[in-house]
Amino acid sequence: MLTERRILLALFAIALGLRVLYGAILTTQPGLVASSATSDLSHAKEIASGVRWITEPYSPRAPGYPVVLAALYLLSVKQLWLVAFYQAILGALTVLVVYRLGRLFLGTGLATIAALWFALHVYHMHLSYSFERDIAAVLLLMLVLLLVVRPFKRMRYALIAGLVCTALIHVDSQYLLLLPVFALFVLFKTRHGLFNIQYLLLFLSVVVVASIPWTVRNYAVYGQPLPIGLEAARFLRPVKVVVTEPSRGISDIESKVVRASRARLIEQNTVEFWRFARFRGEQSPEGTEASNTTAGRSLEPAWSVRHDLVSILNYGVLLPFFLIGIVVAIRERNRTGLMLAAVTVAYFLMRAYLGGNERTRLPIDPLVVLIAFYGVAALVRRFRREAATPR
């Protein structure tokens, strides 16, 4: 226990120190300074100024992060550099959760190395200074996974998991789509079906009950019983099925065009989601005039050498081992590895449809790191067995 505390304290100190050092570098590099003029920060300032935001429309986004940011803003006496320091603490806490999550299937040694690797992730350091909800969403997502992956020893574990899950979806509404995945994990928590059903009912009941106050507020403000915010409607709205009449050839052609465009968009989202480097800017499609946009979106510029190197070192070198880790988890039927891989795949499929890029991949970067180190461990074991086998 004493060794565990020392590891946690050392990881926290290293992670926080790296983020403070990164902030110091930002102040000396004007080109790297993150813009503080974010919508979440303006909403947080509005929340900090009074209580009118409760009874009036103030933002279509989920309320969780602006409320947290407002609390940090007041606690910091409205000093943004101190708000960034508190967010750096949130980032350092995320490293600790990643370590505890990795220890479940990697062991203490590899979990420590994986946590240190994640602590060095430059883009996650940058989240402390961007005043966007990603910093809180990543922490809560990792915490939810830690709670649902670990064995439930008491009913209160399901209650705590439900509360943290509610906080997560109130920070970022997109995680409503992952709620069935979390519920499935809880349903198969133990080998005792009755306990699993009790855990699941308690977990879901907490999520529903804890969402009621803000749902009532949204009904009073917008006239709609939205559980989180206006943006949640796009995740709760069922998929519209377009029925075309066979006699109308033009409708068939339009439907094919829509399906082809959607398939192309999903393909582009997939490429951008998993991209680890970009060596040239995106080009306009052939037959179109050169412009700065295509298909209603901005063309992606070429990355700088700095961005390419950071992305390759933090993430790109892990991809082969990540794939190996998934294969090994399937072959060995490692429960924790399979659950983390399932969340990774579910999140990717969600973003492939909703829109994928490097920033939307950040929430699952810790899982990529953990599964990649699981793959590394499997390769090391295999090489050792082969070396020990007499020839």
C-alpha positions as CSV (number, residue, x, y, z in Angstrom):
1,M,0.0,0.0,0.0
2,L,2.9,2.4,0.8
3,T,4.5,1.6,-2.5
4,E,1.2,2.3,-4.3
5,R,0.9,5.6,-2.6
6,R,4.4,6.6,-3.6
7,I,3.8,5.6,-7.2
8,L,0.6,7.7,-7.3
9,L,2.3,10.7,-5.7
10,A,5.2,10.5,-8.1
11,L,2.9,10.2,-11.1
12,F,0.8,13.1,-10.0
13,A,3.9,15.3,-9.3
14,I,5.4,14.4,-12.7
15,A,2.2,15.0,-14.6
16,L,1.4,18.3,-12.9
17,G,5.0,19.5,-13.3
18,L,5.0,18.7,-17.0
19,R,1.8,20.6,-17.5
20,V,3.1,23.6,-15.5
21,L,6.3,23.5,-17.6
22,Y,4.2,23.4,-20.8
23,G,2.3,26.4,-19.6
24,A,5.5,28.3,-19.0
25,I,6.6,27.4,-22.5
26,L,3.3,28.7,-23.9
27,T,3.9,32.1,-22.3
28,T,7.3,32.5,-24.2
29,Q,5.9,31.2,-27.5
30,P,3.1,33.6,-28.7
31,G,2.4,31.4,-31.7
32,L,1.5,28.5,-29.3
33,V,-0.7,30.3,-26.9
34,A,-4.2,28.9,-26.8
35,S,-7.0,31.3,-27.3
36,S,-9.0,32.0,-24.1
37,A,-12.0,33.3,-26.1
38,T,-13.9,30.0,-26.0
39,S,-17.7,29.7,-25.8
40,D,-17.4,27.6,-22.7
41,L,-15.4,30.3,-20.9
42,S,-17.9,33.0,-21.9
43,H,-20.7,30.8,-20.6
44,A,-18.7,30.1,-17.4
45,K,-18.3,33.9,-16.8
46,E,-22.1,34.3,-17.3
47,I,-22.7,31.6,-14.7
48,A,-20.2,33.2,-12.3
49,S,-22.0,36.6,-12.6
50,G,-25.4,35.4,-11.2
51,V,-28.2,32.9,-11.4
52,R,-30.1,34.2,-14.4
53,W,-28.6,31.4,-16.5
54,I,-30.7,28.9,-14.7
55,T,-34.0,30.4,-15.8
56,E,-32.9,31.7,-19.2
57,P,-31.3,30.2,-22.3
58,Y,-27.6,30.6,-22.2
59,S,-26.0,27.8,-24.2
60,P,-27.2,24.8,-26.3
61,R,-24.3,22.8,-25.0
62,A,-24.2,20.5,-22.0
63,P,-24.0,22.5,-18.8
64,G,-21.4,20.4,-16.9
65,Y,-18.1,21.9,-18.0
66,P,-19.2,25.6,-17.9
67,V,-20.4,25.0,-14.3
68,V,-17.1,23.5,-13.3
69,L,-15.2,26.2,-15.2
70,A,-17.3,28.9,-13.4
71,A,-16.4,27.4,-10.0
72,L,-12.7,27.3,-11.0
73,Y,-13.0,30.9,-12.3
74,L,-14.5,32.1,-9.0
75,L,-12.0,30.1,-7.0
76,S,-9.2,31.6,-9.0
77,V,-10.5,35.2,-8.3
78,K,-11.1,35.5,-12.0
79,Q,-7.4,34.9,-12.9
80,L,-7.2,32.8,-16.0
81,W,-3.7,31.6,-15.4
82,L,-4.9,30.1,-12.1
83,V,-7.9,28.5,-13.8
84,A,-5.4,26.9,-16.2
85,F,-3.4,25.6,-13.2
86,Y,-6.5,24.0,-11.7
87,Q,-7.2,22.4,-15.0
88,A,-3.6,21.1,-15.1
89,I,-4.5,19.4,-11.8
90,L,-7.5,17.7,-13.5
91,G,-5.1,16.5,-16.2
92,A,-2.7,15.1,-13.6
93,L,-5.6,13.3,-11.9
94,T,-6.4,11.8,-15.2
95,V,-2.9,10.3,-15.4
96,L,-3.6,8.6,-12.0
97,V,-6.9,7.1,-13.2
98,V,-5.1,5.8,-16.3
99,Y,-2.5,4.2,-14.0
100,R,-5.2,2.5,-11.9
101,L,-7.0,1.4,-15.0
102,G,-3.8,-0.1,-16.5
103,R,-2.9,-1.9,-13.3
104,L,-6.0,-4.1,-13.7
105,F,-4.5,-5.9,-16.7
106,L,-0.9,-4.7,-17.1
107,G,0.5,-5.0,-13.6
108,T,2.2,-2.2,-11.6
109,G,5.3,-1.9,-13.7
110,L,3.8,-1.6,-17.1
111,A,0.9,0.5,-15.8
112,T,3.4,3.0,-14.4
113,I,5.2,3.2,-17.8
114,A,1.9,3.6,-19.7
115,A,0.8,6.3,-17.3
116,L,4.1,8.1,-17.8
117,W,3.7,7.9,-21.6
118,F,0.3,9.4,-21.3
119,A,1.6,12.1,-18.9
120,L,4.0,13.1,-21.7
121,H,1.2,13.4,-24.3
122,V,1.5,17.0,-25.6
123,Y,-2.0,17.5,-26.8
124,H,-3.4,16.4,-23.5
125,M,-1.1,18.9,-21.8
126,H,-2.5,21.5,-24.1
127,L,-6.1,20.8,-22.9
128,S,-5.3,22.5,-19.6
129,Y,-4.9,25.8,-21.4
130,S,-7.7,25.5,-24.0
131,F,-10.7,26.1,-21.8
132,E,-12.7,23.5,-23.6
133,R,-14.7,20.6,-22.1
134,D,-12.3,17.9,-23.3
135,I,-10.2,18.1,-20.1
136,A,-13.1,17.3,-17.9
137,A,-14.6,14.7,-20.3
138,V,-11.4,12.7,-20.5
139,L,-11.1,12.5,-16.7
140,L,-14.7,11.5,-16.2
141,L,-14.6,8.9,-19.1
142,M,-11.6,7.2,-17.6
143,L,-13.2,7.3,-14.2
144,V,-16.4,5.7,-15.5
145,L,-14.4,3.0,-17.1
146,L,-12.4,2.4,-14.0
147,L,-15.6,2.0,-12.0
148,V,-17.4,-0.3,-14.4
149,V,-14.3,-2.4,-15.1
150,R,-13.4,-3.1,-11.5
151,P,-15.4,-5.7,-9.5
152,F,-18.4,-4.4,-7.7
153,K,-18.1,-5.4,-4.0
154,R,-21.1,-3.4,-2.8
155,M,-24.3,-2.0,-4.3
156,R,-22.9,1.5,-3.7
157,Y,-20.3,0.9,-6.4
158,A,-23.1,0.9,-9.0
159,L,-24.5,4.0,-7.4
160,I,-21.1,5.8,-7.6
161,A,-20.6,4.6,-11.2
162,G,-24.1,6.0,-12.1
163,L,-23.3,9.4,-10.6
164,V,-20.0,9.7,-12.5
165,C,-21.6,8.6,-15.7
166,T,-24.3,11.2,-15.2
167,A,-21.6,13.9,-14.7
168,L,-19.9,12.7,-17.9
169,I,-23.0,13.0,-20.1
170,H,-23.7,16.4,-18.6
171,V,-20.2,17.5,-19.6
172,D,-20.5,16.1,-23.1
173,S,-23.8,14.9,-24.5
174,Q,-22.2,12.6,-27.1
175,Y,-21.5,10.0,-24.3
176,L,-25.2,9.3,-24.2
177,L,-24.5,7.0,-27.1
178,L,-22.0,5.0,-25.0
179,L,-24.4,4.6,-22.2
180,P,-25.7,1.2,-23.6
181,V,-22.1,0.0,-23.6
182,F,-21.5,0.9,-20.0
183,A,-24.9,-0.7,-19.1
184,L,-23.8,-3.9,-20.9
185,F,-20.6,-4.0,-18.8
186,V,-22.7,-3.7,-15.6
187,L,-25.2,-6.3,-16.8
188,F,-22.4,-8.9,-17.1
189,K,-20.5,-7.7,-14.0
190,T,-20.5,-11.0,-12.1
191,R,-21.6,-14.6,-12.8
192,H,-24.7,-14.1,-10.6
193,G,-27.5,-12.9,-12.9
194,L,-29.7,-11.6,-10.0
195,F,-26.8,-9.4,-8.7
196,N,-26.1,-8.1,-12.2
197,I,-29.7,-7.1,-12.7
198,Q,-29.7,-5.3,-9.4
199,Y,-26.5,-3.5,-10.3
200,L,-27.9,-2.5,-13.7
201,L,-31.2,-1.2,-12.3
202,L,-29.4,0.8,-9.7
203,F,-26.9,2.2,-12.2
204,L,-29.5,3.3,-14.7
205,S,-31.9,4.6,-12.0
206,V,-29.1,6.9,-10.7
207,V,-28.4,8.2,-14.2
208,V,-32.1,8.9,-14.8
209,V,-32.9,10.4,-11.3
210,A,-29.7,12.5,-11.3
211,S,-30.7,13.9,-14.7
212,I,-34.2,15.0,-13.6
213,P,-33.4,18.4,-12.2
214,W,-31.8,19.7,-15.3
215,T,-34.5,18.1,-17.4
216,V,-37.1,20.0,-15.5
217,R,-35.1,23.2,-16.0
218,N,-34.9,22.6,-19.8
219,Y,-38.6,22.0,-20.0
220,A,-39.3,25.3,-18.2
221,V,-36.8,27.2,-20.4
222,Y,-37.2,25.5,-23.8
223,G,-40.6,23.8,-23.5
224,Q,-38.9,20.5,-24.2
225,P,-38.0,17.7,-21.6
226,L,-34.3,17.5,-22.7
227,P,-32.2,15.7,-20.1
228,I,-29.0,17.7,-20.8
229,G,-29.2,20.5,-23.4
230,L,-30.3,21.3,-26.9
231,E,-27.3,19.5,-28.4
232,A,-28.5,16.3,-26.8
233,A,-31.4,16.3,-29.3
234,R,-29.1,15.2,-32.2
235,F,-28.1,12.1,-30.2
236,L,-31.5,11.3,-29.0
237,R,-33.3,11.8,-32.2
238,P,-34.0,8.6,-34.1
239,V,-32.5,8.1,-37.5
240,K,-34.9,9.2,-40.2
241,V,-35.6,6.6,-42.9
242,V,-36.3,8.0,-46.3
243,V,-38.8,5.9,-48.3
244,T,-38.6,6.4,-52.1
245,E,-41.1,5.4,-54.7
246,P,-39.8,3.0,-57.3
247,S,-41.7,4.8,-60.0
248,R,-39.7,8.0,-59.5
249,G,-36.4,7.6,-61.0
250,I,-35.1,10.9,-59.8
251,S,-35.8,10.0,-56.2
252,D,-33.8,6.8,-56.6
253,I,-30.9,8.8,-58.0
254,E,-31.1,11.3,-55.2
255,S,-31.1,8.5,-52.6
256,K,-28.0,6.9,-54.2
257,V,-26.2,10.2,-54.2
258,V,-27.1,10.7,-50.5
259,R,-25.9,7.2,-49.6
260,A,-22.7,7.7,-51.6
261,S,-22.0,11.0,-50.0
262,R,-22.6,9.6,-46.5
263,A,-20.3,6.7,-47.2
264,R,-17.6,9.0,-48.5
265,L,-18.0,11.2,-45.4
266,I,-17.7,8.2,-43.1
267,E,-14.6,7.2,-45.0
268,Q,-13.0,10.6,-44.6
269,N,-13.9,10.7,-40.9
270,T,-12.3,7.3,-40.4
271,V,-9.1,8.5,-42.1
272,E,-8.9,11.7,-40.1
273,F,-9.8,10.0,-36.8
274,W,-6.8,7.6,-37.0
275,R,-4.4,9.9,-38.8
276,F,-1.0,10.2,-37.1
277,A,0.7,12.6,-39.6
278,R,-0.1,14.9,-42.5
279,F,2.6,15.8,-45.0
280,R,0.6,17.9,-47.4
281,G,-2.6,19.9,-47.4
282,E,-5.9,18.5,-48.6
283,Q,-6.6,19.1,-52.3
284,S,-9.8,20.2,-53.9
285,P,-11.6,17.4,-55.8
286,E,-10.7,17.1,-59.5
287,G,-13.0,19.1,-61.8
288,T,-13.7,21.8,-59.2
289,E,-12.3,25.2,-58.9
290,A,-9.5,25.7,-56.3
291,S,-11.0,27.1,-53.1
292,N,-10.6,26.9,-49.4
293,T,-13.6,24.7,-48.9
294,T,-14.9,21.4,-50.2
295,A,-18.3,19.7,-49.5
296,G,-19.2,22.5,-47.1
297,R,-16.1,22.2,-44.9
298,S,-12.7,23.7,-44.8
299,L,-9.8,22.0,-46.5
300,E,-7.3,20.5,-44.1
301,P,-3.9,22.4,-44.2
302,A,-0.6,20.6,-44.2
303,W,0.8,20.0,-40.7
304,S,4.0,21.5,-39.5
305,V,7.0,19.3,-38.8
306,R,6.5,20.0,-35.1
307,H,2.9,18.7,-35.2
308,D,3.9,15.7,-37.2
309,L,6.7,14.7,-34.8
310,V,4.5,15.2,-31.7
311,S,1.7,13.1,-33.1
312,I,4.0,10.4,-34.3
313,L,5.9,10.1,-31.0
314,N,2.8,10.4,-28.8
315,Y,0.4,8.3,-30.8
316,G,1.7,7.0,-34.2
317,V,4.3,4.6,-32.8
318,L,1.7,3.0,-30.6
319,L,-0.7,2.0,-33.4
320,P,0.9,-1.3,-34.4
321,F,1.1,-2.4,-30.8
322,F,-2.4,-1.2,-30.2
323,L,-3.7,-3.6,-33.0
324,I,-1.6,-6.4,-31.5
325,G,-3.0,-5.7,-28.1
326,I,-6.6,-6.0,-29.3
327,V,-5.8,-9.3,-31.1
328,V,-4.0,-10.7,-27.9
329,A,-6.9,-9.6,-25.7
330,I,-9.3,-11.5,-27.9
331,R,-7.1,-14.6,-28.0
332,E,-6.5,-14.6,-24.3
333,R,-10.0,-13.5,-23.4
334,N,-8.7,-10.8,-21.1
335,R,-11.8,-9.2,-19.7
336,T,-10.4,-5.8,-18.9
337,G,-8.6,-5.6,-22.3
338,L,-11.8,-6.6,-24.2
339,M,-13.9,-4.0,-22.3
340,L,-11.4,-1.2,-23.1
341,A,-11.2,-2.3,-26.7
342,A,-15.0,-2.4,-27.0
343,V,-15.3,1.2,-25.7
344,T,-12.6,2.3,-28.2
345,V,-14.3,0.6,-31.1
346,A,-17.8,1.9,-30.0
347,Y,-16.4,5.5,-29.7
348,F,-14.7,5.3,-33.1
349,L,-17.9,4.1,-34.8
350,M,-19.8,6.9,-33.2
351,R,-17.3,9.5,-34.4
352,A,-17.1,8.0,-37.9
353,Y,-20.7,8.9,-38.3
354,L,-20.7,12.2,-36.4
355,G,-17.4,13.5,-37.5
356,G,-13.8,12.4,-36.9
357,N,-10.5,14.2,-36.5
358,E,-7.5,14.3,-34.3
359,R,-9.3,16.3,-31.6
360,T,-12.3,14.0,-31.4
361,R,-9.8,11.1,-30.9
362,L,-8.3,12.6,-27.7
363,P,-10.8,11.0,-25.3
364,I,-9.7,7.5,-26.2
365,D,-5.9,8.2,-26.5
366,P,-5.4,6.8,-22.9
367,L,-7.1,3.5,-24.0
368,V,-4.8,3.4,-27.1
369,V,-1.8,3.7,-24.8
370,L,-3.0,1.0,-22.4
371,I,-3.9,-1.5,-25.1
372,A,-0.7,-0.8,-26.9
373,F,1.4,-1.6,-23.9
374,Y,-0.7,-4.7,-23.4
375,G,0.5,-5.7,-26.9
376,V,4.1,-4.8,-26.1
377,A,3.9,-7.1,-23.0
378,A,2.5,-9.9,-25.1
379,L,5.4,-9.6,-27.6
380,V,8.0,-9.5,-24.8
381,R,6.5,-12.7,-23.3
382,R,6.6,-14.4,-26.7
383,F,10.2,-13.4,-27.4
384,R,11.3,-14.6,-23.9
385,R,9.5,-18.0,-24.4
386,E,11.3,-18.4,-27.8
387,A,14.6,-17.5,-26.3
388,A,14.1,-19.9,-23.4
389,T,13.1,-22.8,-25.7
390,P,16.1,-25.1,-26.3
391,R,17.1,-25.7,-29.9
